[in-house]
Amino acid sequence: MNIIRPKLLFAFSFCCVWIVKAQDSPSHFDKMTLRQAIETGIRNNKELQNSITETEISKEREKEIFNHKLPEISFGASYKRLTNLYQYEDGLFESPTTYVPTKNVYEFNVDASLPLYSGGRLNAESRKSKIGTQLSELKTQRTQRILKLDIATAFLHVCHLMQQEKLVTDKMKEDSLIIRQVEAMRCNGASTRNEVLRTKLQLSNHRLMLTRVQNDIIIGEHQLLTLLSLDGQTILHIDPKSINEYYKDAEVPESNAALTQNDELLMAKTGYELQKTDQQMVRSALLPQLALIGNYGLMNPNYKFYPPQPYFYRIGMIGLSMKYSISELYKNRSKSRATKLATDQKALEIEQTGEKVNHALFTARQKLIEADERIRISQEAIEQAKENYRTVRQKYSENLSLITELIDADNAYLEAESNLITNRIDKQLKYFQLQYILGKL
């Protein structure tokens, strides 16, 4: 029994330590896809969370404005203890006559009022709150799209670096083969020590390039961690192939497609509607306000008769209340002109935003077409560089070309392959930018 207890204690302690270490250990993502990255960013991003909260606040304000149309009902109660009443019947300098009123005064009242007509102010306030909610939702949507574009851009940047890393790694393997070939030729007297050093220098340059690319990958993944609002200790590696989940090599849409879903244009139109509502609210101040009012009370004593009766009594009333502000006739002029000018300004902003969106869409379409052409040219350049490198290498093995020509051909081939990778990634980036302008990202 005494031997079993220490074993159980040891096992329990080991489990506790393992659980604590498991909780303290950083998160690990071996193959994070672009879809997972976007979902994680949307879930964790602080700016987006603030924007969503603003939308919820706007919805609550919309409900609050609606409550202004509901009747106002209040209840009041009071108790008063009166003193004797002193009446100066012969003047202030003579002795007053003393009357003893009912000492205790009770009042219980219920008041109610219902707005019947306010010149359209209440309807305008309700419409303004709804438009404000729509504007908040559009801002949230824009923030989410910008976040998606930023994540996709960072993701593509890391994908580009990873492909460059693979390209340079393969090139270093080929450098090693060339070094062995040149060293073998030197043993046969077909090359010099200087040529061997030049090939080794080429390998060293590619090592430096690989070191820089690998470090840039680490920095790019850390930038992606920041966009996803993940802890800096999180280990993150992406899945480059997952980019195809979002990227589609489709036809470029026409320019008018951006006029229906672009966030900036929709926000400009919503801002115009909001300003028109403000203008209507200013006009409503020139109109009368009409309300239905009512009151019902239980009171003691009864002052409706003379002399007052020391009894409880009930009485109610119902009627209409009308209010018209005469001062608004001269105070409202400047405000009315200002809101009209602001409405005209918002209309101009819609036109200006539409022109900017159309130009941005035209530019994105042209850049996407250019990216296709650059890819085609890069593919042709690779074929040319590959054939040139094969020819120069064959001539060098036959002592018909210099080592500098071989290195130049190798660099040209590497540059051509690197350009093709860059142009393909750039086309994918242009595709995402186009989808953002169209409001489809």
Disulfide bonds with the S-S distance in Angstrom:
none
